[in-house]
Every structure is written in structure tokens, then in C-alpha cells.
Amino acid sequence: MPYLLVLLFTLIVTGVFGQGTSIATPIPDSTKSSTLLAPLSKQEVDHLFVLGKLWGFLKYHHPAVTQGKFNWDKELTDIIPAVMATRDKQQRSDSLLAWINRLGDVPACDSCKDSTIKNVALRPDHSWISRAHFSEALINKLIYINTNRIRGDQHYIRFGSEDDIHVAAFEHENSYTSMTYPAAEYRLLALFRYWNIIEYWYPYKYNLGQSWDDILKKFIPLMIAAQNASEYATVVQQLIATIKDSHAVVQSRVITEDIGKYYMPFTVKFIEDKAVIIAITNDSLARRSGIATGDIIESIDGVSISELIRQRRPLISASNNGSFLNILRYTLTRSRKETSELLIRRGKEFKKVVSFNTATRALSKIKPGTFPFERDSSLCRIGDSIGYINLGNLERKDSLKLRALVSSVKGLIIDNRQYPKTQSAGDLIGNAILRPDPVFVKFSSPYPDQPGLFPYSKPTTMGTTGTTGYFPPRIAILINEETQSSIEFQAMVFRKSPGAVLIGSNSAGADGNVALINLPGGIYTYISGLGIYYPDGKETQRVGIIPDIAIKATIKGFLNNKDELLEKAVEYIKTGKSK
């Protein structure tokens, strides 16, 4: 994998590359009264729908805006009253055209042409311009702007590039942190900003399972109707959940307060769709509560786990169900109270207990991983002939030990169930087990010269010509719902090794880099910024990496301290049997 591309993945995932910045403008008064009042009429929703699309189009196409000559947030809040005051579509067109004309002339660009690239995953769709009941003059103006747009980096977009792969970072997006409950215009700004980022810069927009236009229409009245900071944050979470991307975590001070600052003294994991206590994080509080590992939580404060799942599903962006439950488990044990009443099942018995919660995350005693090999090993042997590599604990200093292990065993287990400590871990393994230059993946990435266009890259290879790896006859790669992003990508790499199979359950289905998005109210979130595909175009997003040998952990196995995926891997390496 090219070094720069690895670096781009690393910096974006860690938030160093792509951090949004705030425009140095006075913070507007979010407390002043607004002309936008719920409920909105059908015509008012239509006005705002058209404005939201037009505002986003101009943001990424009009040269004066892409060069940063205007505070585009303020332009939106200023134009809303004028558009809402129009009585019909002709007046609306006249108002919008006058606004665009005030931005200045757009110089003609004789050399600017739309891309003729044929091998693309997603193309921009500007047909809405002719369907929006605009005047002929406004339609012609927008077509002209699109034809003569500026290419490359913009004020609100910066690209990191290598060869034909481009990674977008969203810049100069003010998060207005002082507005915990933004005025209606700024709640609409949040919607329009996010909606247009997905419209033009999200590689999987075609795979949302619903009309993105319909989402905009649906959320306009919801944003206006939000009555306080908590309701606003909830609507934002619901909006972001519509893209079904497990990278799209949503965070803010208000959301943290709503979830709760108190932590129950244990961690849970969904096994067989049950919330099982897998580790104790505070021994004294757990003993006081009468809680033990292996307990199954049936309800929290009188609300069943199934009902909590139903309530929280619309608030969590998750690529598939396994990933949803894995994300949910981290907030399930949070509370706004110092104590919580739990109904637990231990064996066949049901018992009510009081969980004594703590305001600090007491996780120092708990290492990642459910089972001993996951927690404690980076490299080890299982018996004499099987090597075990834990991607989550492997470090660059282990390079020589890794090669020594790989070259002295008859079979190899690569555990991809933890996020790696270092982005070089995958390369260390790949260079040790792969033949030179196997083609394993291709990307789709934003095209800087044409917002909304996502061409496929040429297929990507691993290693360099002349790399000499050792190829154990059998390699087992362990994956499950915790296998996400970088380690999904690495699973695709390792699978190219001769004799390799994937064992476990579908991975999280959120692959590629992570791009940060700031929203009004001090809210921030992320998206998968690159499309990730197998060389034949087969998708991984939302699907996940699919195992060759399907097996899931069971409650019985957990209670007996059995790592069933690991045991299946050992069996496969010893026998070659996949059943």
C-alpha cells in the first residue's frame, strides 16, 4: 500500500488531518426572534428545500464562494427572510437570482469541461435545477456557474491526494459552540451544511436506501420544531443516522449530558443478541451491587433491553445490525443518575439489583478484548505449529519477532477483532505473508474538479516488486462486528494470501478514511470519505467483510471462557475443514 495513502488514513482517523476551522467572524446573536415558526406551511417547506439545495450548489461551484470571498453561513441566514417572503415561484426565482448577481461576475473558463472519465462509482445529478420551477434566467445562470466553476481546492474543501486517489477535508466550518440551542436559521444551517456535504462529497450517497431529497424535505420542519438544545441534538442525531455509516459518530456536550456522565461499574457486549456483562470495571461497586460477569441484563430502570434498542436505533448511525449493537453497548451502561435499577438473569434466575454508578470511567483494569489472547498477546504460539498474531496489540518493534514466527509455523491465525495501536501493524503483517503486489482493493474518491463525481481509482497493490514473504499453507483471519475501518481494510489485504480464510461474522461495514464535519451547536461527526471496493467492484460498506467460515460467539462459550472463533481457526488450520 503506498506510504502516502497510509499516512492519509492515519492522519484523518486520528483527527490531525481534516480538522475543521472556524471563520474569524463575530458570533451572531442566536437569541433574537426568528421569522421561522412551526408549523411550516407546504409552501414554506418548499421554499427552504429549494434554498438549501441552491445554497449548497453555490457553496461548491460559484467561484466567489469557493475562493472564500463571502461568509457563506451569514449569506444563508440573511437570505432566508427574503425567500420566505416571496409569494410564488417567480418571485422566489427573482429573489434568488438577485442574490446570486450580488456575488459578482463569474469569469468564463474556455478550458473548463466536465470530466469524461467513464469508470465512476457516482456522478453528480443537477437535474433538480430544471425541476425546481426556476425561471429560465435563473436556470441559465446556474448552468453557467456549473460550467465555469473553479477547479481543485476550495475555501471549504481541501484535498490530500496521491495518484488518482483524493481525500477531502472540510475546512472553515464554524461550529458555533456558544449556541447550545441555535436559532432556527442556524438549525437550518446545520441541516443544509450536512445535507450538501453528503450530496457532493459522500462516496456512498447512491447506497442510502432512500431519496436524499426526501430526507431534506423531512428534516426541515423537524429542525424548526426543535424546542430546546436536547431536541435539536436529537434531530441532528436522527439526520446523521439516515446515512447508516458506523463512522458517523455524533458528539457534543449536550449529547454527552443526555446520555449521562455516570458509568455503571461494568462493560457489556451483545452475545446472541443479549446484553451480557463481560467485564467488571469497578470491583467494589460491582460487589456492592451484586453484579458478576456473565449476568444478562434484561432491563434498566424498568425499560427492557429490546425497548432500549428500539428507542436508540433511530439515533445511531450504523452500517449493519451487528455494528449497531456494538455501538449501542458503549452507551447502554451510561446513566444520568448515581444509581440504576437492573433486572438481570443469572442462569435460570432473575434478580433485581441496584447498580452504583460512578462519574469516572474506571477502565484502567480492563484491556481491550474479551478473551485472554485478545487482551494479552501480540505474538505467540498455539502448540508447536500454529502462530497467533493480534493486530490490536502488534507494534513496529515486533517486526523481527513477527517474521521469525511466520517463518517457523505451519499455520497462522491473524486476529482482526481489535483496532490496531499503530497504522503500520497491517503493513508489517502484509509484507510478511503476501506475494509481491497482489491487487486487493480499489477506491472511489471525490474528484476535485467536479463536486459529486467519484471516479474509481486504479486497483491498489500491497508491497513492492521483489518483496519476499513466507506463505503458511493455511491462514485464518478472525473478524466480527468489532472489525471496523482500518482493520476491515487489512482483512481484505490478508485475504489475498494463499491459503487464507476469514472466520467469524460480518464486519462493521464502515471502511475507508474518516472525515470530520463540524455543525452548529458544538456538534461534530464523521463520514467515510473514500469508497472501498474489491477489484471486481463488490462493496464492503454496510455489508462488511463476509467470512468464509461463519461462526459467532455464544453465551455458553463465554461463560466457559471459550473463544469459539479462535477454536474454529485452530481446527481449520489443523484439519483444513471449513465445516
C-alpha positions as CSV (number, residue, x, y, z in Angstrom):
1,M,0.0,0.0,0.0
2,P,1.6,3.4,-1.0
3,Y,3.1,5.2,2.0
4,L,1.3,8.5,1.5
5,L,-2.1,6.7,1.4
6,V,-1.3,5.0,4.7
7,L,-0.3,8.4,6.1
8,L,-3.6,10.0,4.9
9,F,-5.6,7.2,6.5
10,T,-3.6,7.7,9.8
11,L,-3.9,11.4,10.0
12,I,-7.6,11.5,9.1
13,V,-8.5,8.8,11.5
14,T,-6.7,10.5,14.3
15,G,-8.2,13.8,13.5
16,V,-4.9,15.6,12.7
17,F,-5.8,16.0,9.0
18,G,-9.1,17.4,8.2
19,Q,-9.9,19.3,11.4
20,G,-12.5,21.9,10.7
21,T,-11.6,25.5,11.5
22,S,-13.8,28.5,12.3
23,I,-14.1,31.6,10.3
24,A,-13.0,34.6,12.2
25,T,-16.3,36.4,12.2
26,P,-18.4,37.8,15.1
27,I,-20.6,35.2,16.8
28,P,-24.2,36.0,15.8
29,D,-26.9,36.5,18.3
30,S,-28.7,33.2,18.4
31,T,-31.3,34.5,20.9
32,K,-33.0,37.0,18.7
33,S,-36.5,36.2,17.5
34,S,-36.9,34.3,14.2
35,T,-39.5,34.5,11.5
36,L,-39.3,30.8,11.1
37,L,-42.0,29.3,13.3
38,A,-43.5,25.8,13.5
39,P,-45.6,24.5,11.9
40,L,-44.4,25.4,8.5
41,S,-46.8,25.5,5.5
42,K,-46.1,23.3,2.5
43,Q,-45.0,26.4,0.5
44,E,-42.6,27.4,3.3
45,V,-41.0,23.9,3.3
46,D,-40.7,24.1,-0.5
47,H,-39.0,27.5,-0.3
48,L,-36.5,26.2,2.2
49,F,-36.0,22.9,0.3
50,V,-35.0,24.8,-2.8
51,L,-32.9,27.3,-0.9
52,G,-31.0,24.6,0.9
53,K,-30.1,22.9,-2.4
54,L,-29.2,26.1,-4.1
55,W,-27.1,27.4,-1.2
56,G,-25.1,24.1,-1.3
57,F,-24.7,24.2,-5.0
58,L,-23.3,27.8,-4.9
59,K,-21.1,26.9,-1.9
60,Y,-19.2,24.3,-4.0
61,H,-19.5,25.8,-7.5
62,H,-19.6,29.6,-7.5
63,P,-16.0,31.0,-7.8
64,A,-16.6,33.9,-5.4
65,V,-17.8,31.4,-2.7
66,T,-15.2,28.7,-3.4
67,Q,-12.5,31.4,-3.0
68,G,-13.8,32.4,0.4
69,K,-14.9,35.9,-0.5
70,F,-18.2,35.6,1.4
71,N,-19.2,34.3,4.8
72,W,-21.5,31.7,3.4
73,D,-23.2,30.9,6.6
74,K,-24.2,34.5,7.1
75,E,-25.4,34.7,3.5
76,L,-27.8,31.9,4.2
77,T,-29.2,33.4,7.4
78,D,-29.6,36.8,5.7
79,I,-31.3,35.4,2.6
80,I,-33.9,33.2,4.4
81,P,-36.3,36.1,5.3
82,A,-36.3,37.4,1.7
83,V,-37.0,34.0,0.2
84,M,-39.7,33.2,2.8
85,A,-41.4,36.4,2.0
86,T,-41.9,35.5,-1.7
87,R,-45.5,34.7,-2.7
88,D,-44.9,32.5,-5.7
89,K,-42.2,30.6,-7.6
90,Q,-41.5,33.6,-10.0
91,Q,-40.9,35.9,-7.1
92,R,-38.7,33.3,-5.5
93,S,-36.6,33.0,-8.7
94,D,-36.3,36.7,-8.9
95,S,-35.1,37.0,-5.3
96,L,-32.6,34.1,-5.7
97,L,-31.2,35.5,-9.0
98,A,-30.7,38.9,-7.5
99,W,-28.8,37.3,-4.6
100,I,-26.6,35.4,-7.0
101,N,-25.9,38.5,-9.0
102,R,-24.7,40.3,-5.9
103,L,-22.0,37.7,-5.6
104,G,-20.3,39.2,-8.6
105,D,-19.5,38.1,-12.2
106,V,-18.3,34.6,-12.9
107,P,-15.4,34.7,-15.4
108,A,-15.8,32.4,-18.4
109,C,-13.5,29.4,-18.5
110,D,-12.9,28.2,-22.0
111,S,-10.8,25.2,-20.9
112,C,-13.2,24.0,-18.2
113,K,-15.1,20.9,-19.2
114,D,-16.9,18.2,-17.3
115,S,-14.8,15.1,-16.8
116,T,-15.0,12.4,-19.5
117,I,-14.0,9.7,-17.0
118,K,-16.1,6.7,-17.7
119,N,-15.2,4.4,-14.8
120,V,-17.1,6.1,-12.0
121,A,-19.0,5.0,-8.9
122,L,-21.1,8.1,-8.6
123,R,-22.0,11.1,-10.8
124,P,-23.4,14.5,-9.8
125,D,-27.1,15.0,-10.6
126,H,-28.0,18.6,-11.5
127,S,-31.4,17.7,-13.0
128,W,-33.1,19.3,-9.9
129,I,-32.3,22.7,-11.4
130,S,-34.8,22.2,-14.1
131,R,-37.3,20.6,-11.8
132,A,-37.3,23.4,-9.1
133,H,-39.7,25.6,-11.1
134,F,-36.9,28.2,-11.5
135,S,-37.2,31.0,-14.1
136,E,-35.4,30.5,-17.4
137,A,-32.9,33.2,-16.4
138,L,-32.1,31.5,-13.1
139,I,-31.7,28.1,-14.8
140,N,-29.3,29.5,-17.3
141,K,-27.3,31.3,-14.6
142,L,-26.9,28.1,-12.6
143,I,-25.8,26.1,-15.7
144,Y,-23.3,28.8,-16.5
145,I,-21.9,28.7,-12.9
146,N,-21.5,24.9,-13.1
147,T,-19.7,25.2,-16.4
148,N,-17.3,27.8,-15.2
149,R,-16.7,26.7,-11.6
150,I,-13.2,26.8,-10.2
151,R,-11.3,23.5,-10.0
152,G,-9.3,22.0,-7.2
153,D,-9.1,23.1,-3.5
154,Q,-11.8,25.4,-2.3
155,H,-12.3,27.6,0.8
156,Y,-14.5,24.9,2.4
157,I,-12.7,21.8,1.0
158,R,-9.1,20.8,1.0
159,F,-7.8,17.7,-0.7
160,G,-4.9,15.3,0.2
161,S,-4.0,13.4,-2.9
162,E,-1.9,10.5,-4.1
163,D,-2.0,9.4,-7.8
164,D,-5.7,9.3,-8.6
165,I,-7.0,9.0,-5.0
166,H,-8.2,12.2,-3.3
167,V,-9.2,12.6,0.4
168,A,-11.5,15.6,1.2
169,A,-11.3,17.6,4.4
170,F,-14.0,20.1,5.4
171,E,-12.5,23.4,6.4
172,H,-13.6,26.8,7.7
173,E,-16.9,25.3,9.1
174,N,-17.8,27.2,12.2
175,S,-19.3,25.0,14.9
176,Y,-20.8,28.0,16.9
177,T,-20.0,26.3,20.2
178,S,-21.7,29.1,22.2
179,M,-25.0,28.2,20.6
180,T,-26.0,25.1,22.5
181,Y,-29.5,25.8,21.2
182,P,-29.1,27.7,17.9
183,A,-31.7,29.9,16.5
184,A,-33.9,28.4,13.8
185,E,-31.8,29.8,11.0
186,Y,-28.7,28.2,12.4
187,R,-30.5,24.9,12.9
188,L,-31.3,25.0,9.2
189,L,-27.7,25.9,8.6
190,A,-26.7,22.6,10.3
191,L,-29.2,20.7,8.1
192,F,-28.1,22.4,4.9
193,R,-24.4,22.1,5.6
194,Y,-24.6,18.4,6.4
195,W,-27.0,17.6,3.6
196,N,-24.8,19.2,1.0
197,I,-21.6,17.6,2.3
198,I,-23.4,14.2,1.7
199,E,-24.8,15.4,-1.6
200,Y,-21.4,16.3,-3.1
201,W,-18.7,14.6,-1.0
202,Y,-20.0,11.3,0.3
203,P,-18.9,8.2,-1.8
204,Y,-21.9,6.1,-0.8
205,K,-24.7,8.5,-1.4
206,Y,-26.1,6.1,-4.0
207,N,-26.5,3.4,-1.4
208,L,-28.6,5.2,1.3
209,G,-31.7,3.2,0.6
210,Q,-33.9,6.3,0.4
211,S,-34.1,9.5,-1.5
212,W,-31.7,12.1,-0.2
213,D,-34.0,14.8,-1.4
214,D,-36.8,13.3,0.7
215,I,-34.5,13.4,3.7
216,L,-34.0,17.1,3.3
217,K,-37.8,17.7,3.0
218,K,-38.4,15.6,6.0
219,F,-35.9,17.3,8.3
220,I,-36.7,21.0,7.5
221,P,-39.8,21.0,9.7
222,L,-38.1,18.8,12.3
223,M,-35.3,21.3,12.7
224,I,-37.7,24.2,13.0
225,A,-39.8,22.4,15.5
226,A,-36.9,21.5,17.9
227,Q,-37.8,23.4,21.1
228,N,-34.5,23.2,23.1
229,A,-30.9,22.1,22.9
230,S,-31.7,18.5,23.6
231,E,-34.4,18.3,20.9
232,Y,-32.1,19.9,18.4
233,A,-29.3,17.5,19.2
234,T,-31.7,14.6,18.9
235,V,-32.8,15.8,15.4
236,V,-29.2,16.1,14.3
237,Q,-28.6,12.5,15.5
238,Q,-31.6,11.3,13.6
239,L,-30.4,13.1,10.5
240,I,-26.9,11.6,10.7
241,A,-28.3,8.1,11.4
242,T,-30.0,8.2,7.9
243,I,-26.7,7.6,6.2
244,K,-26.2,4.3,8.0
245,D,-22.4,4.7,8.4
246,S,-20.7,3.4,11.5
247,H,-18.0,6.0,11.2
248,A,-20.7,8.7,11.7
249,V,-20.4,9.0,15.5
250,V,-22.1,12.2,16.8
251,Q,-20.7,14.1,19.7
252,S,-21.4,17.3,21.6
253,R,-21.6,18.5,25.2
254,V,-25.4,18.3,25.1
255,I,-25.4,14.8,23.8
256,T,-23.0,13.7,26.5
257,E,-25.3,15.2,29.1
258,D,-28.3,13.5,27.6
259,I,-26.5,10.1,27.6
260,G,-25.3,10.7,31.2
261,K,-22.0,11.3,32.9
262,Y,-22.3,8.3,35.2
263,Y,-20.8,4.9,34.3
264,M,-22.1,1.6,35.5
265,P,-19.3,-0.5,37.1
266,F,-19.1,-3.0,34.2
267,T,-19.0,-3.3,30.4
268,V,-21.4,-5.3,28.3
269,K,-21.3,-7.0,24.9
270,F,-24.2,-8.3,22.8
271,I,-23.8,-12.0,22.5
272,E,-26.7,-13.9,20.8
273,D,-28.5,-10.5,20.9
274,K,-28.4,-10.4,24.7
275,A,-26.6,-7.7,26.8
276,V,-24.0,-9.8,28.6
277,I,-21.8,-8.3,31.3
278,I,-18.3,-9.3,30.1
279,A,-16.0,-7.3,32.5
280,I,-16.1,-5.5,35.8
281,T,-14.6,-2.0,35.8
282,N,-15.0,-1.3,39.5
283,D,-14.7,-4.3,41.8
284,S,-16.0,-2.7,45.0
285,L,-19.1,-1.1,43.3
286,A,-19.8,-4.4,41.4
287,R,-19.7,-6.4,44.7
288,R,-21.9,-3.9,46.4
289,S,-24.3,-4.1,43.5
290,G,-24.2,-7.9,43.4
291,I,-23.2,-7.9,39.8
292,A,-21.0,-10.5,38.2
293,T,-19.6,-11.3,34.7
294,G,-21.9,-13.5,32.7
295,D,-25.0,-11.8,34.0
296,I,-27.5,-10.9,31.3
297,I,-29.2,-7.5,31.6
298,E,-32.9,-7.8,30.9
299,S,-33.9,-4.2,31.8
300,I,-32.5,-0.9,33.0
301,D,-34.7,1.3,35.2
302,G,-37.8,-0.6,34.1
303,V,-37.1,-0.4,30.4
304,S,-36.4,-3.6,28.7
305,I,-33.3,-4.0,26.5
306,S,-35.4,-4.7,23.5
307,E,-37.2,-1.4,24.1
308,L,-34.0,0.5,24.6
309,I,-32.8,-0.9,21.3
310,R,-36.0,0.3,19.6
311,Q,-35.6,3.8,21.1
312,R,-32.0,4.2,20.3
313,R,-31.8,2.7,16.8
314,P,-33.0,6.0,15.1
315,L,-30.3,7.9,16.9
316,I,-27.3,5.7,15.9
317,S,-25.7,5.7,12.5
318,A,-24.7,2.1,12.0
319,S,-23.7,0.3,8.8
320,N,-25.4,-3.0,9.8
321,N,-27.1,-4.6,12.8
322,G,-24.0,-6.1,14.3
323,S,-22.3,-2.8,14.2
324,F,-25.3,-1.1,15.7
325,L,-25.3,-3.4,18.7
326,N,-21.6,-2.9,19.1
327,I,-22.0,0.9,19.2
328,L,-25.0,0.7,21.5
329,R,-23.2,-1.2,24.1
330,Y,-20.9,1.7,24.9
331,T,-23.9,4.0,25.8
332,L,-26.1,1.3,27.4
333,T,-24.1,1.4,30.6
334,R,-24.2,5.2,30.9
335,S,-26.7,7.0,33.1
336,R,-27.7,10.4,34.3
337,K,-28.2,9.0,37.8
338,E,-25.8,7.8,40.5
339,T,-27.8,4.5,40.8
340,S,-29.7,2.4,38.3
341,E,-32.1,-0.4,38.9
342,L,-31.3,-3.5,36.8
343,L,-33.1,-6.7,36.2
344,I,-30.5,-9.4,35.5
345,R,-30.7,-13.0,34.6
346,R,-28.1,-15.4,36.0
347,G,-28.6,-18.9,34.7
348,K,-32.4,-19.5,35.1
349,E,-32.8,-17.0,37.9
350,F,-34.0,-13.4,37.6
351,K,-32.8,-10.8,40.1
352,K,-33.3,-7.1,40.6
353,V,-30.1,-5.3,41.6
354,V,-29.1,-1.7,42.1
355,S,-26.1,-0.5,40.1
356,F,-24.0,2.0,42.0
357,N,-22.6,4.2,39.2
358,T,-19.5,6.3,39.1
359,A,-18.9,9.6,37.3
360,T,-15.5,8.4,36.2
361,R,-14.7,5.8,33.6
362,A,-12.9,3.2,35.7
363,L,-11.5,1.1,32.9
364,S,-7.8,1.0,33.9
365,K,-8.0,-2.6,34.9
366,I,-9.7,-3.7,31.6
367,K,-7.7,-4.2,28.5
368,P,-9.3,-4.5,25.0
369,G,-10.5,-7.9,24.0
370,T,-12.9,-10.3,25.6
371,F,-10.6,-13.4,25.8
372,P,-7.0,-13.8,27.1
373,F,-5.3,-14.0,23.7
374,E,-7.1,-10.8,22.6
375,R,-6.2,-9.0,25.8
376,D,-2.6,-10.1,26.4
377,S,-0.9,-11.2,23.2
378,S,0.6,-9.6,20.3
379,L,2.6,-12.6,19.0
380,C,2.6,-16.1,20.4
381,R,2.4,-19.8,19.6
382,I,-0.5,-22.1,20.0
383,G,1.1,-25.5,20.3
384,D,4.2,-26.1,18.2
385,S,2.9,-25.4,14.7
386,I,0.4,-22.5,14.9
387,G,1.3,-18.8,15.2
388,Y,-1.1,-16.2,16.6
389,I,-0.9,-12.5,15.7
390,N,-3.1,-9.9,17.4
391,L,-3.4,-6.9,15.1
392,G,-4.7,-4.8,18.1
393,N,-1.5,-5.2,20.1
394,L,1.1,-5.5,17.4
395,E,3.7,-2.8,17.2
396,R,6.5,-1.9,14.8
397,K,9.1,-3.1,17.4
398,D,7.6,-6.6,16.9
399,S,8.7,-6.7,13.2
400,L,11.6,-9.2,13.7
401,K,9.7,-11.4,16.0
402,L,6.8,-11.4,13.6
403,R,8.9,-12.6,10.7
404,A,10.5,-15.2,12.9
405,L,7.1,-16.5,14.0
406,V,5.6,-16.6,10.5
407,S,8.6,-18.4,9.0
408,S,8.6,-21.2,11.7
409,V,4.9,-22.3,11.8
410,K,2.7,-24.4,9.6
411,G,-0.4,-22.2,10.1
412,L,-1.2,-18.7,11.2
413,I,-4.1,-17.0,13.0
414,I,-4.5,-13.2,12.5
415,D,-6.9,-11.7,15.0
416,N,-8.6,-8.7,13.4
417,R,-11.1,-8.0,16.2
418,Q,-9.3,-5.0,17.7
419,Y,-8.3,-1.7,16.3
420,P,-4.5,-1.5,15.9
421,K,-2.3,0.5,18.2
422,T,-0.3,1.6,15.1
423,Q,-1.3,2.0,11.5
424,S,1.8,0.2,10.4
425,A,0.6,-3.1,12.0
426,G,-1.2,-4.2,8.9
427,D,1.8,-3.4,6.7
428,L,4.0,-5.5,9.0
429,I,1.8,-8.5,8.6
430,G,1.0,-8.0,4.9
431,N,4.7,-7.7,3.9
432,A,5.4,-10.9,5.9
433,I,2.7,-13.1,4.3
434,L,1.9,-11.7,0.9
435,R,3.3,-12.5,-2.5
436,P,4.6,-9.4,-4.4
437,D,2.0,-6.9,-5.5
438,P,-1.4,-8.7,-5.2
439,V,-4.2,-6.4,-6.3
440,F,-6.7,-6.4,-3.4
441,V,-8.8,-3.2,-3.5
442,K,-9.8,-0.2,-5.4
443,F,-11.2,3.1,-4.2
444,S,-13.7,5.7,-5.3
445,S,-12.7,9.2,-4.2
446,P,-14.0,12.7,-4.8
447,Y,-12.9,14.4,-8.0
448,P,-11.6,17.9,-7.0
449,D,-12.6,19.5,-10.4
450,Q,-16.2,18.3,-10.3
451,P,-18.2,18.1,-7.0
452,G,-20.3,15.0,-6.8
453,L,-18.1,12.9,-9.1
454,F,-16.4,9.8,-7.6
455,P,-14.2,8.0,-10.1
456,Y,-12.7,4.6,-9.3
457,S,-9.0,4.6,-8.7
458,K,-6.8,2.1,-10.4
459,P,-6.6,-1.1,-8.3
460,T,-4.2,-0.8,-5.3
461,T,-1.5,-3.3,-4.6
462,M,0.3,-4.3,-1.4
463,G,4.1,-4.3,-1.0
464,T,6.6,-3.7,-3.8
465,T,8.1,-5.8,-6.5
466,G,10.7,-8.1,-5.0
467,T,9.1,-8.4,-1.6
468,T,9.7,-11.9,-0.3
469,G,7.1,-13.2,2.1
470,Y,6.6,-16.6,3.7
471,F,3.3,-18.3,2.9
472,P,2.0,-20.7,5.5
473,P,-0.2,-23.3,4.0
474,R,-3.2,-22.1,6.0
475,I,-4.0,-18.7,7.4
476,A,-7.2,-17.9,9.5
477,I,-8.3,-14.3,9.8
478,L,-10.7,-13.6,12.7
479,I,-13.4,-11.0,12.1
480,N,-16.6,-9.9,13.8
481,E,-18.7,-6.7,14.3
482,E,-15.8,-5.0,16.1
483,T,-13.7,-5.3,12.9
484,Q,-14.2,-1.8,11.5
485,S,-12.4,0.7,9.2
486,S,-8.7,0.2,9.0
487,I,-8.9,-3.4,10.2
488,E,-11.6,-4.2,7.7
489,F,-9.2,-2.8,5.1
490,Q,-6.4,-5.0,6.4
491,A,-8.7,-8.1,6.3
492,M,-9.1,-7.5,2.6
493,V,-5.3,-7.4,2.3
494,F,-4.6,-10.6,4.3
495,R,-7.3,-12.5,2.5
496,K,-5.1,-12.3,-0.6
497,S,-2.5,-14.6,0.9
498,P,-2.6,-18.1,-0.4
499,G,-4.5,-20.4,1.9
500,A,-6.2,-17.6,3.8
501,V,-9.8,-17.8,5.0
502,L,-11.9,-15.4,7.0
503,I,-13.5,-16.8,10.1
504,G,-16.3,-15.2,12.2
505,S,-19.2,-12.9,11.4
506,N,-19.7,-9.9,9.1
507,S,-17.5,-7.0,10.0
508,A,-18.9,-3.5,10.8
509,G,-19.2,-2.3,7.1
510,A,-17.5,1.1,7.6
511,D,-14.3,1.1,5.7
512,G,-12.1,3.8,4.3
513,N,-10.8,7.0,5.8
514,V,-12.7,9.3,8.3
515,A,-13.6,12.9,7.5
516,L,-14.6,15.3,10.3
517,I,-17.7,17.6,10.0
518,N,-18.5,20.5,12.4
519,L,-22.1,21.6,12.9
520,P,-23.7,24.5,14.8
521,G,-24.2,23.9,18.5
522,G,-20.7,22.5,19.0
523,I,-21.7,19.2,17.4
524,Y,-19.3,17.2,15.4
525,T,-19.5,14.0,13.4
526,Y,-17.7,12.0,10.7
527,I,-18.2,10.2,7.4
528,S,-16.4,7.5,5.5
529,G,-14.7,9.7,3.0
530,L,-13.5,7.1,0.5
531,G,-15.4,4.3,-1.3
532,I,-13.8,0.9,-0.7
533,Y,-14.4,-1.9,-3.2
534,Y,-13.0,-5.3,-4.1
535,P,-11.2,-5.2,-7.5
536,D,-14.4,-6.5,-9.2
537,G,-16.4,-3.6,-7.7
538,K,-18.1,-5.7,-5.0
539,E,-18.9,-3.4,-2.0
540,T,-17.9,-3.6,1.6
541,Q,-19.8,-0.5,3.0
542,R,-22.8,-1.5,5.1
543,V,-22.2,-5.2,4.0
544,G,-19.0,-5.7,5.9
545,I,-16.3,-8.2,5.1
546,I,-18.1,-11.5,4.8
547,P,-16.5,-14.6,6.4
548,D,-15.7,-17.8,4.6
549,I,-16.4,-19.8,7.7
550,A,-19.3,-18.3,9.6
551,I,-19.3,-18.6,13.4
552,K,-20.5,-16.4,16.2
553,A,-19.6,-16.3,19.9
554,T,-22.2,-17.9,22.2
555,I,-23.2,-17.1,25.8
556,K,-22.3,-20.7,26.8
557,G,-18.9,-20.3,25.2
558,F,-18.3,-17.0,27.1
559,L,-19.4,-18.5,30.4
560,N,-16.9,-21.3,29.8
561,N,-14.1,-18.9,28.8
562,K,-14.1,-20.3,25.3
563,D,-13.1,-18.2,22.3
564,E,-15.1,-20.0,19.7
565,L,-13.7,-18.1,16.8
566,L,-10.2,-18.9,17.8
567,E,-11.0,-22.5,18.4
568,K,-12.6,-22.8,14.9
569,A,-9.4,-21.2,13.5
570,V,-7.2,-23.8,15.2
571,E,-9.5,-26.6,13.9
572,Y,-9.3,-25.2,10.4
573,I,-5.5,-25.0,10.4
574,K,-5.1,-28.5,11.8
575,T,-7.7,-30.2,9.5
576,G,-8.4,-27.9,6.6
577,K,-12.1,-28.4,7.2
578,S,-14.4,-25.4,6.9
579,K,-17.5,-27.1,8.4
